Amino acid sequence: MTTQIAVRLPDDLVVALDEVVARGAATDRADMVIRALRRELRRQRAITDLDRINGDDDAELDAWISHVVGPAVD
């Protein structure tokens, strides 16, 4: 099942999105948005899991987490 939603994106992201589709790296805009959202959700889950394992603030571990899972998407 799918649900259609309306999302406003900055022009530069729409241009980049269309370029990805034009290159054939995604079948359409929705395909790319779905893949990007799934990737971000996996990243968020990984951060949550690592925070649970860590249990406290650890700058070295936090730096490693950022390196492994990448920067947050703004």
N, CA, C and O atoms as a Tripos MOL2 file, in Angstrom:
@<TRIPOS>MOLECULE
protein
  296   295    74     0     0
PROTEIN
NO_CHARGES

@<TRIPOS>ATOM
      1 N           0.8360   -1.1760    0.0000 N.3       1 MET1
      2 CA          0.0000    0.0000    0.0000 C.3       1 MET1
      3 C           0.8820    1.2410    0.0000 C.2       1 MET1
      4 O           1.9430    1.2520    0.6250 O.2       1 MET1
      5 N           0.4590    2.2530   -0.6790 N.am      2 THR2
      6 CA          1.1740    3.5250   -0.6680 C.3       2 THR2
      7 C           0.1880    4.6420   -0.3730 C.2       2 THR2
      8 O          -1.0130    4.5200   -0.6160 O.2       2 THR2
      9 N           0.7210    5.7280    0.1520 N.am      3 THR3
     10 CA         -0.0570    6.9240    0.4220 C.3       3 THR3
     11 C           0.6280    8.0910   -0.2560 C.2       3 THR3
     12 O           1.8300    8.2960   -0.0830 O.2       3 THR3
     13 N          -0.1160    8.8440   -1.0140 N.am      4 GLN4
     14 CA          0.4470   10.0100   -1.6770 C.3       4 GLN4
     15 C           0.4550   11.1770   -0.7070 C.2       4 GLN4
     16 O          -0.5420   11.4530   -0.0400 O.2       4 GLN4
     17 N           1.6030   11.8670   -0.6340 N.am      5 ILE5
     18 CA          1.7150   13.0590    0.2040 C.3       5 ILE5
     19 C           2.3100   14.1860   -0.6330 C.2       5 ILE5
     20 O           2.9720   13.9450   -1.6430 O.2       5 ILE5
     21 N           2.0680   15.3920   -0.2070 N.am      6 ALA6
     22 CA          2.6580   16.5560   -0.8760 C.3       6 ALA6
     23 C           3.8390   17.0300   -0.0390 C.2       6 ALA6
     24 O           3.7180   17.2340    1.1690 O.2       6 ALA6
     25 N           4.9680   17.1990   -0.6900 N.am      7 VAL7
     26 CA          6.1760   17.6450   -0.0050 C.3       7 VAL7
     27 C           6.7710   18.8000   -0.7930 C.2       7 VAL7
     28 O           6.9140   18.7110   -2.0120 O.2       7 VAL7
     29 N           7.1140   19.8710   -0.1140 N.am      8 ARG8
     30 CA          7.7770   20.9970   -0.7790 C.3       8 ARG8
     31 C           9.2760   20.8280   -0.6190 C.2       8 ARG8
     32 O           9.7740   20.6160    0.4860 O.2       8 ARG8
     33 N           9.9910   20.9230   -1.7340 N.am      9 LEU9
     34 CA         11.4440   20.7900   -1.7270 C.3       9 LEU9
     35 C          12.0680   22.0540   -2.2990 C.2       9 LEU9
     36 O          11.4910   22.6940   -3.1770 O.2       9 LEU9
     37 N          13.2490   22.4130   -1.8010 N.am     10 PRO10
     38 CA         13.9590   23.5490   -2.3880 C.3      10 PRO10
     39 C          14.2810   23.2620   -3.8590 C.2      10 PRO10
     40 O          14.4890   22.1130   -4.2490 O.2      10 PRO10
     41 N          14.3170   24.3210   -4.6600 N.am     11 ASP11
     42 CA         14.5530   24.1700   -6.0960 C.3      11 ASP11
     43 C          15.8200   23.3910   -6.4100 C.2      11 ASP11
     44 O          15.8320   22.5710   -7.3290 O.2      11 ASP11
     45 N          16.8980   23.6410   -5.6470 N.am     12 ASP12
     46 CA         18.1620   22.9600   -5.9430 C.3      12 ASP12
     47 C          18.0490   21.4490   -5.7460 C.2      12 ASP12
     48 O          18.6830   20.6820   -6.4710 O.2      12 ASP12
     49 N          17.2510   21.0190   -4.7770 N.am     13 LEU13
     50 CA         17.0640   19.5820   -4.5740 C.3      13 LEU13
     51 C          16.2300   18.9660   -5.6920 C.2      13 LEU13
     52 O          16.4780   17.8310   -6.0990 O.2      13 LEU13
     53 N          15.2540   19.7020   -6.1840 N.am     14 VAL14
     54 CA         14.4370   19.1980   -7.2880 C.3      14 VAL14
     55 C          15.2900   19.0570   -8.5450 C.2      14 VAL14
     56 O          15.1630   18.0760   -9.2780 O.2      14 VAL14
     57 N          16.1610   20.0360   -8.7960 N.am     15 VAL15
     58 CA         17.0680   19.9520   -9.9470 C.3      15 VAL15
     59 C          17.9610   18.7250   -9.8100 C.2      15 VAL15
     60 O          18.1260   17.9660  -10.7650 O.2      15 VAL15
     61 N          18.5380   18.5270   -8.6260 N.am     16 ALA16
     62 CA         19.4100   17.3700   -8.3960 C.3      16 ALA16
     63 C          18.6260   16.0710   -8.5390 C.2      16 ALA16
     64 O          19.1240   15.1040   -9.1150 O.2      16 ALA16
     65 N          17.4280   16.0470   -8.0260 N.am     17 LEU17
     66 CA         16.5600   14.8720   -8.1260 C.3      17 LEU17
     67 C          16.2790   14.5360   -9.5850 C.2      17 LEU17
     68 O          16.3600   13.3740   -9.9850 O.2      17 LEU17
     69 N          15.9520   15.5390  -10.3720 N.am     18 ASP18
     70 CA         15.6720   15.3210  -11.7900 C.3      18 ASP18
     71 C          16.9130   14.8460  -12.5400 C.2      18 ASP18
     72 O          16.8040   14.0560  -13.4780 O.2      18 ASP18
     73 N          18.0870   15.3190  -12.1380 N.am     19 GLU19
     74 CA         19.3310   14.8700  -12.7650 C.3      19 GLU19
     75 C          19.5720   13.3860  -12.4830 C.2      19 GLU19
     76 O          20.0090   12.6450  -13.3640 O.2      19 GLU19
     77 N          19.2870   12.9620  -11.2660 N.am     20 VAL20
     78 CA         19.4390   11.5450  -10.9100 C.3      20 VAL20
     79 C          18.5090   10.6890  -11.7670 C.2      20 VAL20
     80 O          18.9110    9.6380  -12.2650 O.2      20 VAL20
     81 N          17.2850   11.1350  -11.9360 N.am     21 VAL21
     82 CA         16.3180   10.3980  -12.7560 C.3      21 VAL21
     83 C          16.7590   10.3940  -14.2190 C.2      21 VAL21
     84 O          16.6730    9.3660  -14.8910 O.2      21 VAL21
     85 N          17.2290   11.5360  -14.7120 N.am     22 ALA22
     86 CA         17.6690   11.6270  -16.1100 C.3      22 ALA22
     87 C          18.8470   10.6930  -16.3910 C.2      22 ALA22
     88 O          18.9560   10.1500  -17.4900 O.2      22 ALA22
     89 N          19.7240   10.5060  -15.4090 N.am     23 ARG23
     90 CA         20.8660    9.5940  -15.5630 C.3      23 ARG23
     91 C          20.4360    8.1330  -15.5090 C.2      23 ARG23
     92 O          21.2060    7.2400  -15.8610 O.2      23 ARG23
     93 N          19.2200    7.8970  -15.0740 N.am     24 GLY24
     94 CA         18.7370    6.5310  -14.9630 C.3      24 GLY24
     95 C          19.0770    5.8740  -13.6400 C.2      24 GLY24
     96 O          18.8850    4.6690  -13.4780 O.2      24 GLY24
     97 N          19.5850    6.6580  -12.6820 N.am     25 ALA25
     98 CA         19.9370    6.1110  -11.3740 C.3      25 ALA25
     99 C          18.7040    5.8910  -10.5000 C.2      25 ALA25
    100 O          18.7840    5.2210   -9.4700 O.2      25 ALA25
    101 N          17.5760    6.4470  -10.9030 N.am     26 ALA26
    102 CA         16.2920    6.2230  -10.2330 C.3      26 ALA26
    103 C          15.2230    6.1900  -11.3160 C.2      26 ALA26
    104 O          15.3490    6.8580  -12.3420 O.2      26 ALA26
    105 N          14.1840    5.4210  -11.0870 N.am     27 THR27
    106 CA         13.1430    5.3080  -12.1140 C.3      27 THR27
    107 C          12.2910    6.5640  -12.2210 C.2      27 THR27
    108 O          11.8230    6.9150  -13.3040 O.2      27 THR27
    109 N          12.0940    7.2370  -11.0980 N.am     28 ASP28
    110 CA         11.3440    8.4900  -11.0830 C.3      28 ASP28
    111 C          11.6410    9.2130   -9.7760 C.2      28 ASP28
    112 O          12.3840    8.7070   -8.9350 O.2      28 ASP28
    113 N          11.0660   10.3840   -9.6090 N.am     29 ARG29
    114 CA         11.3150   11.1720   -8.3950 C.3      29 ARG29
    115 C          10.9450   10.3880   -7.1390 C.2      29 ARG29
    116 O          11.6980   10.3700   -6.1660 O.2      29 ARG29
    117 N           9.7930    9.7500   -7.1690 N.am     30 ALA30
    118 CA          9.3350    9.0130   -5.9880 C.3      30 ALA30
    119 C          10.3210    7.9180   -5.6060 C.2      30 ALA30
    120 O          10.5830    7.7050   -4.4220 O.2      30 ALA30
    121 N          10.8670    7.2220   -6.5970 N.am     31 ASP31
    122 CA         11.8460    6.1650   -6.3340 C.3      31 ASP31
    123 C          13.0390    6.7180   -5.5650 C.2      31 ASP31
    124 O          13.4830    6.1210   -4.5840 O.2      31 ASP31
    125 N          13.5480    7.8410   -6.0070 N.am     32 MET32
    126 CA         14.7200    8.4220   -5.3500 C.3      32 MET32
    127 C          14.3780    8.9200   -3.9420 C.2      32 MET32
    128 O          15.1540    8.7250   -3.0060 O.2      32 MET32
    129 N          13.2350    9.5530   -3.7990 N.am     33 VAL33
    130 CA         12.8280   10.0490   -2.4810 C.3      33 VAL33
    131 C          12.6350    8.8810   -1.5160 C.2      33 VAL33
    132 O          13.0510    8.9600   -0.3600 O.2      33 VAL33
    133 N          12.0190    7.8120   -1.9720 N.am     34 ILE34
    134 CA         11.8090    6.6320   -1.1260 C.3      34 ILE34
    135 C          13.1470    6.0470   -0.6880 C.2      34 ILE34
    136 O          13.3390    5.7440    0.4900 O.2      34 ILE34
    137 N          14.0740    5.8880   -1.6360 N.am     35 ARG35
    138 CA         15.3840    5.3220   -1.2910 C.3      35 ARG35
    139 C          16.1430    6.2220   -0.3200 C.2      35 ARG35
    140 O          16.7730    5.7320    0.6180 O.2      35 ARG35
    141 N          16.0860    7.5360   -0.5410 N.am     36 ALA36
    142 CA         16.7830    8.4630    0.3560 C.3      36 ALA36
    143 C          16.1690    8.4310    1.7540 C.2      36 ALA36
    144 O          16.8930    8.4560    2.7500 O.2      36 ALA36
    145 N          14.8580    8.3780    1.8320 N.am     37 LEU37
    146 CA         14.1860    8.3280    3.1270 C.3      37 LEU37
    147 C          14.5020    7.0270    3.8560 C.2      37 LEU37
    148 O          14.7600    7.0360    5.0590 O.2      37 LEU37
    149 N          14.4830    5.9180    3.1390 N.am     38 ARG38
    150 CA         14.8350    4.6410    3.7790 C.3      38 ARG38
    151 C          16.2720    4.6580    4.2960 C.2      38 ARG38
    152 O          16.5500    4.1670    5.3900 O.2      38 ARG38
    153 N          17.1800    5.2270    3.5030 N.am     39 ARG39
    154 CA         18.5790    5.3150    3.9230 C.3      39 ARG39
    155 C          18.7040    6.1640    5.1950 C.2      39 ARG39
    156 O          19.4210    5.7960    6.1250 O.2      39 ARG39
    157 N          18.0140    7.2830    5.2260 N.am     40 GLU40
    158 CA         18.0700    8.1530    6.4060 C.3      40 GLU40
    159 C          17.4600    7.4650    7.6200 C.2      40 GLU40
    160 O          17.9850    7.5950    8.7270 O.2      40 GLU40
    161 N          16.3760    6.7460    7.4370 N.am     41 LEU41
    162 CA         15.7680    6.0250    8.5620 C.3      41 LEU41
    163 C          16.6990    4.9410    9.0940 C.2      41 LEU41
    164 O          16.7820    4.7370   10.3050 O.2      41 LEU41
    165 N          17.4050    4.2420    8.1960 N.am     42 ARG42
    166 CA         18.3960    3.2480    8.6450 C.3      42 ARG42
    167 C          19.5120    3.9290    9.4310 C.2      42 ARG42
    168 O          19.9630    3.4100   10.4510 O.2      42 ARG42
    169 N          19.9560    5.0890    8.9550 N.am     43 ARG43
    170 CA         21.0140    5.8370    9.6390 C.3      43 ARG43
    171 C          20.5550    6.2460   11.0350 C.2      43 ARG43
    172 O          21.3060    6.1210   12.0030 O.2      43 ARG43
    173 N          19.3300    6.7300   11.1350 N.am     44 GLN44
    174 CA         18.7920    7.1410   12.4330 C.3      44 GLN44
    175 C          18.6910    5.9490   13.3840 C.2      44 GLN44
    176 O          19.0080    6.0710   14.5670 O.2      44 GLN44
    177 N          18.2500    4.7980   12.8710 N.am     45 ARG45
    178 CA         18.1710    3.5950   13.7150 C.3      45 ARG45
    179 C          19.5570    3.1640   14.1810 C.2      45 ARG45
    180 O          19.7290    2.7550   15.3300 O.2      45 ARG45
    181 N          20.5360    3.2540   13.3030 N.am     46 ALA46
    182 CA         21.9060    2.8830   13.6800 C.3      46 ALA46
    183 C          22.4230    3.7970   14.7780 C.2      46 ALA46
    184 O          23.0570    3.3310   15.7250 O.2      46 ALA46
    185 N          22.1620    5.0790   14.6640 N.am     47 ILE47
    186 CA         22.5930    6.0260   15.6970 C.3      47 ILE47
    187 C          21.9090    5.7070   17.0180 C.2      47 ILE47
    188 O          22.5560    5.6990   18.0650 O.2      47 ILE47
    189 N          20.6110    5.4450   16.9770 N.am     48 THR48
    190 CA         19.8740    5.1020   18.1950 C.3      48 THR48
    191 C          20.4370    3.8400   18.8310 C.2      48 THR48
    192 O          20.6350    3.7890   20.0450 O.2      48 THR48
    193 N          20.6970    2.8230   18.0150 N.am     49 ASP49
    194 CA         21.2580    1.5740   18.5390 C.3      49 ASP49
    195 C          22.6260    1.8030   19.1680 C.2      49 ASP49
    196 O          22.9060    1.2890   20.2510 O.2      49 ASP49
    197 N          23.4700    2.5640   18.5040 N.am     50 LEU50
    198 CA         24.8040    2.8260   19.0400 C.3      50 LEU50
    199 C          24.7400    3.6620   20.3130 C.2      50 LEU50
    200 O          25.5320    3.4540   21.2320 O.2      50 LEU50
    201 N          23.8040    4.6060   20.3750 N.am     51 ASP51
    202 CA         23.6290    5.3840   21.6040 C.3      51 ASP51
    203 C          23.2030    4.4800   22.7620 C.2      51 ASP51
    204 O          23.6580    4.6620   23.8910 O.2      51 ASP51
    205 N          22.3340    3.5130   22.4860 N.am     52 ARG52
    206 CA         21.9030    2.5820   23.5380 C.3      52 ARG52
    207 C          23.0720    1.7310   24.0210 C.2      52 ARG52
    208 O          23.2290    1.4880   25.2180 O.2      52 ARG52
    209 N          23.8840    1.2840   23.0770 N.am     53 ILE53
    210 CA         25.0510    0.4730   23.4360 C.3      53 ILE53
    211 C          26.0300    1.2900   24.2580 C.2      53 ILE53
    212 O          26.5780    0.8140   25.2520 O.2      53 ILE53
    213 N          26.2410    2.5240   23.8310 N.am     54 ASN54
    214 CA         27.2120    3.3940   24.4890 C.3      54 ASN54
    215 C          26.7520    3.7650   25.8930 C.2      54 ASN54
    216 O          27.5360    3.6960   26.8400 O.2      54 ASN54
    217 N          25.5000    4.1560   26.0360 N.am     55 GLY55
    218 CA         24.9500    4.4560   27.3410 C.3      55 GLY55
    219 C          25.3380    5.7950   27.9420 C.2      55 GLY55
    220 O          24.6960    6.2440   28.8910 O.2      55 GLY55
    221 N          26.3580    6.4390   27.4250 N.am     56 ASP56
    222 CA         26.7550    7.7450   27.9500 C.3      56 ASP56
    223 C          27.4970    8.4950   26.8550 C.2      56 ASP56
    224 O          27.7570    7.9570   25.7780 O.2      56 ASP56
    225 N          27.8320    9.7430   27.1470 N.am     57 ASP57
    226 CA         28.5480   10.5590   26.1670 C.3      57 ASP57
    227 C          29.9810   10.0850   26.0220 C.2      57 ASP57
    228 O          30.7030    9.9310   27.0070 O.2      57 ASP57
    229 N          30.3770    9.8590   24.8030 N.am     58 ASP58
    230 CA         31.7310    9.4260   24.4870 C.3      58 ASP58
    231 C          32.1180   10.0950   23.1740 C.2      58 ASP58
    232 O          31.6820    9.6710   22.1040 O.2      58 ASP58
    233 N          32.9310   11.1340   23.2550 N.am     59 ALA59
    234 CA         33.2870   11.9250   22.0760 C.3      59 ALA59
    235 C          33.9490   11.0720   20.9990 C.2      59 ALA59
    236 O          33.6870   11.2590   19.8110 O.2      59 ALA59
    237 N          34.7980   10.1440   21.4040 N.am     60 GLU60
    238 CA         35.4830    9.3000   20.4240 C.3      60 GLU60
    239 C          34.4860    8.4020   19.6840 C.2      60 GLU60
    240 O          34.5660    8.2570   18.4640 O.2      60 GLU60
    241 N          33.5550    7.8060   20.4170 N.am     61 LEU61
    242 CA         32.5480    6.9660   19.7810 C.3      61 LEU61
    243 C          31.6290    7.8080   18.8990 C.2      61 LEU61
    244 O          31.2720    7.3890   17.7980 O.2      61 LEU61
    245 N          31.2470    8.9890   19.3750 N.am     62 ASP62
    246 CA         30.3960    9.8640   18.5780 C.3      62 ASP62
    247 C          31.0620   10.2310   17.2570 C.2      62 ASP62
    248 O          30.3990   10.2760   16.2210 O.2      62 ASP62
    249 N          32.3680   10.4940   17.2840 N.am     63 ALA63
    250 CA         33.0990   10.8080   16.0560 C.3      63 ALA63
    251 C          33.1000    9.6090   15.1140 C.2      63 ALA63
    252 O          32.9410    9.7650   13.9030 O.2      63 ALA63
    253 N          33.2760    8.4230   15.6670 N.am     64 TRP64
    254 CA         33.2740    7.2090   14.8490 C.3      64 TRP64
    255 C          31.8980    6.9880   14.2300 C.2      64 TRP64
    256 O          31.7920    6.6370   13.0550 O.2      64 TRP64
    257 N          30.8470    7.1930   15.0170 N.am     65 ILE65
    258 CA         29.4850    7.0370   14.5110 C.3      65 ILE65
    259 C          29.2550    7.9820   13.3410 C.2      65 ILE65
    260 O          28.7230    7.5790   12.3070 O.2      65 ILE65
    261 N          29.6540    9.2340   13.5020 N.am     66 SER66
    262 CA         29.4770   10.2070   12.4250 C.3      66 SER66
    263 C          30.2330    9.7810   11.1790 C.2      66 SER66
    264 O          29.7480    9.9510   10.0610 O.2      66 SER66
    265 N          31.4120    9.2310   11.3740 N.am     67 HIS67
    266 CA         32.2130    8.7720   10.2350 C.3      67 HIS67
    267 C          31.5470    7.5900    9.5310 C.2      67 HIS67
    268 O          31.5140    7.5350    8.3020 O.2      67 HIS67
    269 N          31.0240    6.6560   10.3040 N.am     68 VAL68
    270 CA         30.4510    5.4310    9.7370 C.3      68 VAL68
    271 C          29.1040    5.6870    9.0770 C.2      68 VAL68
    272 O          28.8760    5.2380    7.9530 O.2      68 VAL68
    273 N          28.2180    6.3920    9.7460 N.am     69 VAL69
    274 CA         26.8640    6.5520    9.2160 C.3      69 VAL69
    275 C          26.6980    7.8260    8.4050 C.2      69 VAL69
    276 O          25.6680    8.0070    7.7560 O.2      69 VAL69
    277 N          27.6700    8.6990    8.4250 N.am     70 GLY70
    278 CA         27.6160    9.9130    7.6190 C.3      70 GLY70
    279 C          26.8920   11.0360    8.3220 C.2      70 GLY70
    280 O          26.2940   10.8570    9.3830 O.2      70 GLY70
    281 N          26.9620   12.2010    7.7000 N.am     71 PRO71
    282 CA         26.3360   13.3770    8.3070 C.3      71 PRO71
    283 C          24.8180   13.3120    8.2110 C.2      71 PRO71
    284 O          24.2630   12.6180    7.3590 O.2      71 PRO71
    285 N          24.1740   14.0290    9.0800 N.am     72 ALA72
    286 CA         22.7180   14.0990    9.0500 C.3      72 ALA72
    287 C          22.2760   14.8400    7.8010 C.2      72 ALA72
    288 O          22.9970   15.6960    7.2880 O.2      72 ALA72
    289 N          21.0970   14.5100    7.3170 N.am     73 VAL73
    290 CA         20.5240   15.1930    6.1660 C.3      73 VAL73
    291 C          19.7270   16.3720    6.6770 C.2      73 VAL73
    292 O          18.8710   16.2210    7.5480 O.2      73 VAL73
    293 N          20.0050   17.5420    6.1380 N.am     74 ASP74
    294 CA         19.2720   18.7470    6.5590 C.3      74 ASP74
    295 C          18.0510   18.9560    5.7100 C.2      74 ASP74
    296 O          17.3130   19.9180    5.9170 O.2      74 ASP74
@<TRIPOS>BOND
     1     1     2 1
     2     2     3 1
     3     3     4 2
     4     3     5 am
     5     5     6 1
     6     6     7 1
     7     7     8 2
     8     7     9 am
     9     9    10 1
    10    10    11 1
    11    11    12 2
    12    11    13 am
    13    13    14 1
    14    14    15 1
    15    15    16 2
    16    15    17 am
    17    17    18 1
    18    18    19 1
    19    19    20 2
    20    19    21 am
    21    21    22 1
    22    22    23 1
    23    23    24 2
    24    23    25 am
    25    25    26 1
    26    26    27 1
    27    27    28 2
    28    27    29 am
    29    29    30 1
    30    30    31 1
    31    31    32 2
    32    31    33 am
    33    33    34 1
    34    34    35 1
    35    35    36 2
    36    35    37 am
    37    37    38 1
    38    38    39 1
    39    39    40 2
    40    39    41 am
    41    41    42 1
    42    42    43 1
    43    43    44 2
    44    43    45 am
    45    45    46 1
    46    46    47 1
    47    47    48 2
    48    47    49 am
    49    49    50 1
    50    50    51 1
    51    51    52 2
    52    51    53 am
    53    53    54 1
    54    54    55 1
    55    55    56 2
    56    55    57 am
    57    57    58 1
    58    58    59 1
    59    59    60 2
    60    59    61 am
    61    61    62 1
    62    62    63 1
    63    63    64 2
    64    63    65 am
    65    65    66 1
    66    66    67 1
    67    67    68 2
    68    67    69 am
    69    69    70 1
    70    70    71 1
    71    71    72 2
    72    71    73 am
    73    73    74 1
    74    74    75 1
    75    75    76 2
    76    75    77 am
    77    77    78 1
    78    78    79 1
    79    79    80 2
    80    79    81 am
    81    81    82 1
    82    82    83 1
    83    83    84 2
    84    83    85 am
    85    85    86 1
    86    86    87 1
    87    87    88 2
    88    87    89 am
    89    89    90 1
    90    90    91 1
    91    91    92 2
    92    91    93 am
    93    93    94 1
    94    94    95 1
    95    95    96 2
    96    95    97 am
    97    97    98 1
    98    98    99 1
    99    99   100 2
   100    99   101 am
   101   101   102 1
   102   102   103 1
   103   103   104 2
   104   103   105 am
   105   105   106 1
   106   106   107 1
   107   107   108 2
   108   107   109 am
   109   109   110 1
   110   110   111 1
   111   111   112 2
   112   111   113 am
   113   113   114 1
   114   114   115 1
   115   115   116 2
   116   115   117 am
   117   117   118 1
   118   118   119 1
   119   119   120 2
   120   119   121 am
   121   121   122 1
   122   122   123 1
   123   123   124 2
   124   123   125 am
   125   125   126 1
   126   126   127 1
   127   127   128 2
   128   127   129 am
   129   129   130 1
   130   130   131 1
   131   131   132 2
   132   131   133 am
   133   133   134 1
   134   134   135 1
   135   135   136 2
   136   135   137 am
   137   137   138 1
   138   138   139 1
   139   139   140 2
   140   139   141 am
   141   141   142 1
   142   142   143 1
   143   143   144 2
   144   143   145 am
   145   145   146 1
   146   146   147 1
   147   147   148 2
   148   147   149 am
   149   149   150 1
   150   150   151 1
   151   151   152 2
   152   151   153 am
   153   153   154 1
   154   154   155 1
   155   155   156 2
   156   155   157 am
   157   157   158 1
   158   158   159 1
   159   159   160 2
   160   159   161 am
   161   161   162 1
   162   162   163 1
   163   163   164 2
   164   163   165 am
   165   165   166 1
   166   166   167 1
   167   167   168 2
   168   167   169 am
   169   169   170 1
   170   170   171 1
   171   171   172 2
   172   171   173 am
   173   173   174 1
   174   174   175 1
   175   175   176 2
   176   175   177 am
   177   177   178 1
   178   178   179 1
   179   179   180 2
   180   179   181 am
   181   181   182 1
   182   182   183 1
   183   183   184 2
   184   183   185 am
   185   185   186 1
   186   186   187 1
   187   187   188 2
   188   187   189 am
   189   189   190 1
   190   190   191 1
   191   191   192 2
   192   191   193 am
   193   193   194 1
   194   194   195 1
   195   195   196 2
   196   195   197 am
   197   197   198 1
   198   198   199 1
   199   199   200 2
   200   199   201 am
   201   201   202 1
   202   202   203 1
   203   203   204 2
   204   203   205 am
   205   205   206 1
   206   206   207 1
   207   207   208 2
   208   207   209 am
   209   209   210 1
   210   210   211 1
   211   211   212 2
   212   211   213 am
   213   213   214 1
   214   214   215 1
   215   215   216 2
   216   215   217 am
   217   217   218 1
   218   218   219 1
   219   219   220 2
   220   219   221 am
   221   221   222 1
   222   222   223 1
   223   223   224 2
   224   223   225 am
   225   225   226 1
   226   226   227 1
   227   227   228 2
   228   227   229 am
   229   229   230 1
   230   230   231 1
   231   231   232 2
   232   231   233 am
   233   233   234 1
   234   234   235 1
   235   235   236 2
   236   235   237 am
   237   237   238 1
   238   238   239 1
   239   239   240 2
   240   239   241 am
   241   241   242 1
   242   242   243 1
   243   243   244 2
   244   243   245 am
   245   245   246 1
   246   246   247 1
   247   247   248 2
   248   247   249 am
   249   249   250 1
   250   250   251 1
   251   251   252 2
   252   251   253 am
   253   253   254 1
   254   254   255 1
   255   255   256 2
   256   255   257 am
   257   257   258 1
   258   258   259 1
   259   259   260 2
   260   259   261 am
   261   261   262 1
   262   262   263 1
   263   263   264 2
   264   263   265 am
   265   265   266 1
   266   266   267 1
   267   267   268 2
   268   267   269 am
   269   269   270 1
   270   270   271 1
   271   271   272 2
   272   271   273 am
   273   273   274 1
   274   274   275 1
   275   275   276 2
   276   275   277 am
   277   277   278 1
   278   278   279 1
   279   279   280 2
   280   279   281 am
   281   281   282 1
   282   282   283 1
   283   283   284 2
   284   283   285 am
   285   285   286 1
   286   286   287 1
   287   287   288 2
   288   287   289 am
   289   289   290 1
   290   290   291 1
   291   291   292 2
   292   291   293 am
   293   293   294 1
   294   294   295 1
   295   295   296 2
@<TRIPOS>SUBSTRUCTURE
     1 MET1         2 RESIDUE 1 A MET
     2 THR2         6 RESIDUE 1 A THR
     3 THR3        10 RESIDUE 1 A THR
     4 GLN4        14 RESIDUE 1 A GLN
     5 ILE5        18 RESIDUE 1 A ILE
     6 ALA6        22 RESIDUE 1 A ALA
     7 VAL7        26 RESIDUE 1 A VAL
     8 ARG8        30 RESIDUE 1 A ARG
     9 LEU9        34 RESIDUE 1 A LEU
    10 PRO10       38 RESIDUE 1 A PRO
    11 ASP11       42 RESIDUE 1 A ASP
    12 ASP12       46 RESIDUE 1 A ASP
    13 LEU13       50 RESIDUE 1 A LEU
    14 VAL14       54 RESIDUE 1 A VAL
    15 VAL15       58 RESIDUE 1 A VAL
    16 ALA16       62 RESIDUE 1 A ALA
    17 LEU17       66 RESIDUE 1 A LEU
    18 ASP18       70 RESIDUE 1 A ASP
    19 GLU19       74 RESIDUE 1 A GLU
    20 VAL20       78 RESIDUE 1 A VAL
    21 VAL21       82 RESIDUE 1 A VAL
    22 ALA22       86 RESIDUE 1 A ALA
    23 ARG23       90 RESIDUE 1 A ARG
    24 GLY24       94 RESIDUE 1 A GLY
    25 ALA25       98 RESIDUE 1 A ALA
    26 ALA26      102 RESIDUE 1 A ALA
    27 THR27      106 RESIDUE 1 A THR
    28 ASP28      110 RESIDUE 1 A ASP
    29 ARG29      114 RESIDUE 1 A ARG
    30 ALA30      118 RESIDUE 1 A ALA
    31 ASP31      122 RESIDUE 1 A ASP
    32 MET32      126 RESIDUE 1 A MET
    33 VAL33      130 RESIDUE 1 A VAL
    34 ILE34      134 RESIDUE 1 A ILE
    35 ARG35      138 RESIDUE 1 A ARG
    36 ALA36      142 RESIDUE 1 A ALA
    37 LEU37      146 RESIDUE 1 A LEU
    38 ARG38      150 RESIDUE 1 A ARG
    39 ARG39      154 RESIDUE 1 A ARG
    40 GLU40      158 RESIDUE 1 A GLU
    41 LEU41      162 RESIDUE 1 A LEU
    42 ARG42      166 RESIDUE 1 A ARG
    43 ARG43      170 RESIDUE 1 A ARG
    44 GLN44      174 RESIDUE 1 A GLN
    45 ARG45      178 RESIDUE 1 A ARG
    46 ALA46      182 RESIDUE 1 A ALA
    47 ILE47      186 RESIDUE 1 A ILE
    48 THR48      190 RESIDUE 1 A THR
    49 ASP49      194 RESIDUE 1 A ASP
    50 LEU50      198 RESIDUE 1 A LEU
    51 ASP51      202 RESIDUE 1 A ASP
    52 ARG52      206 RESIDUE 1 A ARG
    53 ILE53      210 RESIDUE 1 A ILE
    54 ASN54      214 RESIDUE 1 A ASN
    55 GLY55      218 RESIDUE 1 A GLY
    56 ASP56      222 RESIDUE 1 A ASP
    57 ASP57      226 RESIDUE 1 A ASP
    58 ASP58      230 RESIDUE 1 A ASP
    59 ALA59      234 RESIDUE 1 A ALA
    60 GLU60      238 RESIDUE 1 A GLU
    61 LEU61      242 RESIDUE 1 A LEU
    62 ASP62      246 RESIDUE 1 A ASP
    63 ALA63      250 RESIDUE 1 A ALA
    64 TRP64      254 RESIDUE 1 A TRP
    65 ILE65      258 RESIDUE 1 A ILE
    66 SER66      262 RESIDUE 1 A SER
    67 HIS67      266 RESIDUE 1 A HIS
    68 VAL68      270 RESIDUE 1 A VAL
    69 VAL69      274 RESIDUE 1 A VAL
    70 GLY70      278 RESIDUE 1 A GLY
    71 PRO71      282 RESIDUE 1 A PRO
    72 ALA72      286 RESIDUE 1 A ALA
    73 VAL73      290 RESIDUE 1 A VAL
    74 ASP74      294 RESIDUE 1 A ASP
